[in-house]
Amino acid sequence: MAPAILRAAGDSRAALDSAPAATRRPAAMSMASFRLPEGIRKGQTIGVVAPASGVMPREVRDFVSLCDQWGVHVKLGSNIGKRSGYLAASDQDRADELMRFIEDPSIDAIVSGRGGYGVMRILPMLDFESIKQAGKLIMGFSDITALLIAVNQLSGLVTYHGPVASSTFDDFTTTSVTNVVRQSESGSAKSDVSAMYCDAKLKVLHAGTASGRLTGGNLTMIASTLGTPYEIDTRGAILFLEEISEEPYRIDRMLTQLRLAGKLQSCAAIAIGNFRDCENRPGRFPEPSYSLSQVLHELIGDLGIPAVYGLPFGHVRSKLTIPLGIQAELNATDRSLRLMEPAVI
């Protein structure tokens, strides 16, 4: 039997989808195609910066070890090891350092040291034309979502929702990031364009198959940028969403905000991550609570587009690297997500 929430709120869903046209604000820039950064190869240098919260040098040792295996050098930004409240440094210092690494010809790619808080504060300070001209690979997740989407849409570059330098690089994470961002020894793109991920345990919110460019990231960050020049453009896209430590009523509120803005209805398909630690906790308000599954079925499952729940990306130990702007196919019936083209050159 279908959960009660699906039956009780049927009329309200029509109201969610009938928001005035004026509230359906388009993204600042819609790109038909995106420029591919150069893939990481032996002898290059990766810059590690702290555009959001602080990170200690010891926390990036696993990433440095991985780079050693790749034959890649690492340059730590001057804000690595600093802390200013929940930020790494002042807004201007964080923005200036990121732009220095963007414009430094000796640095070939940029990886965030960690997420945390604060990327949104520096977005107006960034030179997106300079970022476009540099054409460098930029990778991170969590708070870095806002930067990835802004660069993707305003600079027209493919960006990478993947591990930060302080992530745990187990076999799954290492294999995924290597397949997506590395060049082969021959210099050709290494990106796996066949089966990026397939798992029979994925929960199907709505069956079917669809293709489109990938975009998405952390739900809180995506909801927080609506109504700004940095809001997400989901038209015809495969939207991927992840979250951590948000209870169902908060997930409900953010997904409802996206739906009121017309962002969910305009997708070709939706891929939901694990949403780690997002069930209602006993003894916490509100009780009784809807389950996370009920919220997802209510706000996503009825859209009539392919949608799955449970993909491993974002705030999980073993994570996929997902390129924003690359064409992909989500087969919700077979529970698979695959890239349809290389993610680097």
Legacy VTK file of the C-alpha trace (Angstrom):
# vtk DataFile Version 3.0
C-alpha trace
ASCII
DATASET POLYDATA
POINTS 345 float
0.000 0.000 0.000
1.271 3.477 -0.846
2.371 5.628 2.125
-0.373 7.825 3.503
1.539 10.961 2.634
1.158 10.148 -1.067
-2.617 10.037 -0.816
-3.141 12.893 1.599
-1.325 15.610 -0.313
-2.357 14.927 -3.889
-4.045 18.300 -4.390
-1.156 20.231 -2.858
1.254 18.902 -5.493
-0.700 20.699 -8.195
-0.306 23.911 -6.210
3.449 23.352 -5.991
3.661 23.065 -9.760
1.580 26.173 -10.470
3.941 28.813 -9.096
3.667 32.150 -10.957
6.011 32.423 -13.938
7.775 35.350 -12.288
9.066 33.038 -9.563
10.607 30.639 -12.074
13.788 32.612 -12.406
16.278 31.268 -14.996
19.924 30.762 -14.173
22.255 33.641 -14.921
23.602 31.795 -17.943
22.427 28.751 -19.864
25.162 26.865 -21.712
24.413 24.442 -24.528
27.875 22.900 -24.218
30.749 23.146 -21.798
34.497 23.307 -22.194
36.414 20.290 -20.933
39.438 20.936 -18.712
42.633 19.016 -19.353
42.789 15.733 -17.462
45.340 15.232 -14.710
48.545 13.570 -15.921
52.002 12.727 -14.646
54.243 15.714 -13.981
51.431 18.225 -13.441
50.780 20.238 -10.276
47.513 20.250 -8.327
46.813 23.245 -6.116
44.967 22.633 -2.850
43.088 25.689 -1.598
40.685 26.482 1.240
37.856 28.560 -0.276
35.478 27.700 2.580
36.382 26.267 6.008
39.887 25.607 7.264
41.809 22.364 6.887
45.036 21.225 8.514
47.969 19.935 6.413
47.809 16.538 8.157
44.223 16.121 6.930
45.293 16.081 3.274
48.007 13.409 3.614
45.937 10.705 1.883
45.408 12.989 -1.092
49.099 13.856 -1.263
49.881 10.124 -1.232
47.442 9.548 -4.105
49.092 12.355 -6.073
52.467 10.738 -5.446
51.096 7.534 -6.986
49.889 9.546 -9.980
53.291 11.226 -10.311
51.638 14.591 -9.653
52.979 17.436 -7.527
50.885 19.176 -4.850
51.064 22.848 -3.914
49.238 23.850 -0.726
47.679 27.288 -0.561
48.776 29.703 2.149
45.358 29.418 3.828
45.829 25.687 4.437
46.404 25.352 8.176
44.596 28.582 9.031
41.302 29.015 10.866
39.103 32.081 11.282
35.992 30.936 13.135
34.282 28.472 10.792
36.194 29.919 7.825
39.769 29.359 6.689
40.461 33.087 6.390
38.732 36.344 5.508
36.484 36.414 2.452
38.975 38.520 0.492
41.924 36.284 1.396
40.061 33.151 0.342
38.886 34.691 -2.927
42.335 36.140 -3.709
44.070 32.841 -3.098
41.653 30.933 -5.325
42.145 33.453 -8.134
45.944 33.332 -7.715
45.841 29.566 -8.190
43.492 29.962 -11.164
45.840 32.436 -12.842
49.121 30.701 -11.907
50.357 28.895 -15.066
52.394 26.449 -12.964
49.202 25.018 -11.411
47.210 22.677 -13.636
44.191 21.736 -11.484
42.553 22.870 -8.249
41.092 20.745 -5.463
39.403 22.188 -2.394
40.961 21.203 0.918
37.526 20.739 2.440
33.980 22.066 2.277
32.382 23.416 5.431
31.088 26.969 5.156
31.794 30.192 3.306
32.064 29.640 -0.452
28.913 31.648 -1.174
30.502 34.690 0.479
33.337 34.828 -2.061
31.376 34.218 -5.286
30.921 37.959 -6.058
34.696 38.419 -5.673
35.641 35.880 -8.337
36.558 36.694 -11.944
34.581 34.168 -13.955
36.045 35.340 -17.255
39.548 34.689 -15.932
38.390 31.273 -14.689
37.027 30.572 -18.171
40.279 31.567 -19.849
42.351 29.417 -17.491
40.116 26.402 -18.148
41.409 24.446 -15.154
39.909 21.394 -13.500
38.166 22.353 -10.236
36.907 19.698 -7.799
35.182 19.447 -4.403
31.804 18.794 -2.781
29.530 19.926 0.068
29.846 23.723 0.447
31.968 23.724 -2.720
28.757 22.917 -4.651
28.066 26.651 -4.982
31.462 27.218 -6.583
31.137 24.241 -8.923
27.735 25.352 -10.225
28.791 28.999 -10.553
31.930 28.124 -12.529
30.027 25.592 -14.643
27.328 28.078 -15.617
29.168 31.412 -15.650
32.519 30.243 -17.029
31.162 27.418 -19.198
33.573 24.833 -17.766
32.937 21.263 -16.736
33.525 21.062 -12.961
33.810 18.007 -10.736
31.713 17.013 -7.737
34.159 14.658 -6.107
36.442 14.222 -3.123
38.109 17.134 -1.379
41.750 16.815 -0.391
40.766 15.853 3.176
38.510 12.995 2.012
39.250 9.333 2.654
40.669 7.805 -0.517
39.569 4.187 -0.341
39.589 1.920 -3.408
36.094 2.933 -4.566
36.739 6.688 -4.288
40.193 6.410 -5.850
38.942 4.308 -8.780
36.093 6.713 -9.526
38.142 9.906 -9.371
40.908 8.287 -11.429
38.477 7.134 -14.129
36.838 10.551 -14.402
39.670 13.115 -14.125
42.856 11.307 -15.144
44.419 11.086 -18.574
45.833 7.775 -19.679
49.577 7.442 -20.135
49.052 7.857 -23.897
47.536 11.278 -23.267
43.974 10.318 -24.176
41.026 10.850 -21.845
40.727 8.068 -19.284
37.081 8.773 -18.428
34.952 5.639 -18.346
32.019 6.336 -20.672
30.295 2.994 -20.231
28.983 1.971 -16.799
29.796 4.701 -14.304
27.696 3.064 -11.590
25.102 0.303 -11.352
23.550 -1.146 -8.198
20.488 -3.367 -7.907
19.956 -2.020 -4.367
19.170 1.511 -5.534
15.612 2.546 -4.677
13.487 3.505 -7.662
11.333 6.607 -7.129
10.088 6.524 -10.722
11.123 4.081 -13.452
12.317 5.018 -16.915
15.400 6.207 -18.780
16.527 9.734 -19.636
19.664 11.529 -20.757
20.886 15.043 -20.137
23.782 17.071 -18.806
24.699 16.466 -15.186
24.296 19.196 -12.600
23.767 19.283 -8.855
25.466 18.725 -5.530
24.542 19.550 -1.956
20.828 20.253 -1.508
21.277 22.978 1.108
23.703 24.896 -1.103
21.482 24.581 -4.171
18.425 25.834 -2.287
20.449 28.672 -0.724
21.511 30.114 -4.093
17.997 30.351 -5.575
17.158 33.910 -6.534
20.828 34.843 -6.950
23.024 35.094 -10.065
24.466 31.717 -9.030
21.283 29.647 -8.926
21.208 26.291 -10.636
19.844 25.767 -14.153
18.130 22.368 -14.233
16.411 22.617 -17.626
16.765 19.254 -19.373
19.411 18.159 -16.879
20.016 15.080 -14.775
19.944 16.662 -11.335
21.924 14.923 -8.601
21.378 15.844 -4.958
23.056 14.827 -1.702
22.770 15.884 1.934
23.906 15.098 5.472
22.378 15.524 8.949
19.143 17.191 7.841
15.901 15.774 9.219
12.993 14.910 6.894
11.066 18.129 7.542
14.108 20.162 6.468
14.611 18.002 3.371
10.901 18.517 2.658
11.278 22.282 2.947
14.270 22.484 0.616
12.799 20.167 -2.009
9.552 22.133 -1.840
11.537 25.327 -2.397
13.139 23.804 -5.494
9.742 22.638 -6.707
8.145 26.042 -6.163
11.008 27.514 -8.203
10.270 25.060 -11.030
13.672 23.403 -10.672
12.523 19.813 -10.176
9.844 19.819 -12.882
12.320 21.002 -15.533
14.756 18.102 -15.013
15.127 15.185 -17.395
15.842 12.893 -14.431
16.860 13.059 -10.754
19.561 11.040 -8.993
19.458 11.189 -5.192
22.478 10.332 -3.045
22.462 8.468 0.249
21.283 11.469 2.319
23.419 10.332 5.239
21.926 10.677 8.735
18.756 12.336 7.432
16.073 10.326 9.217
14.146 11.863 12.100
15.890 11.222 15.429
13.837 9.770 18.300
12.812 12.406 20.799
13.454 15.258 18.386
10.816 17.663 17.091
8.694 17.120 15.093
7.064 13.887 16.192
5.441 12.040 14.590
7.559 12.530 11.493
7.363 11.422 7.905
10.249 9.207 6.870
12.841 10.410 4.395
11.519 7.861 1.903
8.006 9.299 2.177
9.300 12.829 1.572
11.263 11.741 -1.508
8.310 9.829 -2.951
5.998 12.757 -2.288
8.130 15.502 -3.822
10.129 13.634 -6.478
8.465 10.293 -7.178
5.327 11.835 -8.673
7.098 14.089 -11.199
6.874 11.443 -13.922
10.602 11.502 -14.696
13.201 8.783 -14.000
14.436 9.065 -10.421
16.468 6.885 -8.057
17.655 7.146 -4.470
20.829 5.820 -2.832
23.739 6.699 -5.125
27.124 7.006 -3.359
28.340 10.572 -3.742
28.880 13.524 -1.446
28.970 12.960 2.314
29.803 9.259 2.247
33.145 7.541 2.753
33.185 5.826 -0.663
32.127 8.361 -3.277
31.668 8.789 -7.004
33.197 11.712 -8.875
30.470 13.331 -10.997
31.293 15.910 -13.717
28.903 18.860 -14.046
28.061 19.644 -17.675
28.769 16.191 -19.113
26.014 14.278 -20.908
24.895 11.198 -18.999
22.111 8.631 -18.933
20.093 7.643 -15.889
18.311 4.318 -16.284
16.074 4.163 -13.229
14.604 0.846 -14.337
18.007 -0.872 -14.485
19.342 1.306 -11.608
22.356 2.639 -13.482
24.036 5.954 -14.202
26.567 6.231 -17.001
28.556 8.969 -18.686
27.954 9.317 -22.407
31.169 11.192 -23.178
34.643 11.718 -21.678
34.863 14.185 -18.799
38.352 15.564 -19.576
40.569 16.124 -22.589
LINES 1 346
345 0 1 2 3 4 5 6 7 8 9 10 11 12 13 14 15 16 17 18 19 20 21 22 23 24 25 26 27 28 29 30 31 32 33 34 35 36 37 38 39 40 41 42 43 44 45 46 47 48 49 50 51 52 53 54 55 56 57 58 59 60 61 62 63 64 65 66 67 68 69 70 71 72 73 74 75 76 77 78 79 80 81 82 83 84 85 86 87 88 89 90 91 92 93 94 95 96 97 98 99 100 101 102 103 104 105 106 107 108 109 110 111 112 113 114 115 116 117 118 119 120 121 122 123 124 125 126 127 128 129 130 131 132 133 134 135 136 137 138 139 140 141 142 143 144 145 146 147 148 149 150 151 152 153 154 155 156 157 158 159 160 161 162 163 164 165 166 167 168 169 170 171 172 173 174 175 176 177 178 179 180 181 182 183 184 185 186 187 188 189 190 191 192 193 194 195 196 197 198 199 200 201 202 203 204 205 206 207 208 209 210 211 212 213 214 215 216 217 218 219 220 221 222 223 224 225 226 227 228 229 230 231 232 233 234 235 236 237 238 239 240 241 242 243 244 245 246 247 248 249 250 251 252 253 254 255 256 257 258 259 260 261 262 263 264 265 266 267 268 269 270 271 272 273 274 275 276 277 278 279 280 281 282 283 284 285 286 287 288 289 290 291 292 293 294 295 296 297 298 299 300 301 302 303 304 305 306 307 308 309 310 311 312 313 314 315 316 317 318 319 320 321 322 323 324 325 326 327 328 329 330 331 332 333 334 335 336 337 338 339 340 341 342 343 344
